[in-house]
């Protein structure tokens, strides 16, 4: 898989090593698991992802466009174990 191609089974559980992160949904929608809660993020929504929050993106609309603002700009992502027994089946990415 090339770097600019989306994953085929969602993002998997992970967290970001950063001080600040927000996601602004510009178009479409996405379903995230933020720790043990399913969250629908729709066009116009802004979500603050606190540092170290374990999450995964598992479903999205084909027209999804979002803007992520992260500090520092050179941040990392770390694999994480699922924080809950409920794990949604990811929708295949197209």
GIBEL-V62744 format. One record per residue. N is the residue number from 0. RES is the residue in one small letter. OMEGA is omega in whole degrees, 0 to 359 (NA if undefined). Layout:
n res omega
N RES OMEGA
N RES OMEGA
This chain:
n res omega
0 x 177
1 x 184
2 x 183
3 x 177
4 x 180
5 x 175
6 x 183
7 x 183
8 x 181
9 x 184
10 x 188
11 x 181
12 x 180
13 x 171
14 x 182
15 x 177
16 x 184
17 x 179
18 x 186
19 x 177
20 x 169
21 x 175
22 x 177
23 x 180
24 x 184
25 x 183
26 x 177
27 x 183
28 x 175
29 x 174
30 x 178
31 x 162
32 x 172
33 x 188
34 x 184
35 x 185
36 x 173
37 x 182
38 x 175
39 x 178
40 x 185
41 x 178
42 x 180
43 x 180
44 x 174
45 x 183
46 x 172
47 x 176
48 x 183
49 x 181
50 x 178
51 x 181
52 x 178
53 x 184
54 x 172
55 x 173
56 x 186
57 x 179
58 x 184
59 x 175
60 x 181
61 x 181
62 x 184
63 x 172
64 x 178
65 x 178
66 x 178
67 x 176
68 x 187
69 x 175
70 x 359
71 x 182
72 x 179
73 x 184
74 x 179
75 x 174
76 x 181
77 x 174
78 x 179
79 x 174
80 x 179
81 x 181
82 x 184
83 x 176
84 x 179
85 x 178
86 x 181
87 x 176
88 x 181
89 x 173
90 x 179
91 x 178
92 x 182
93 x NA
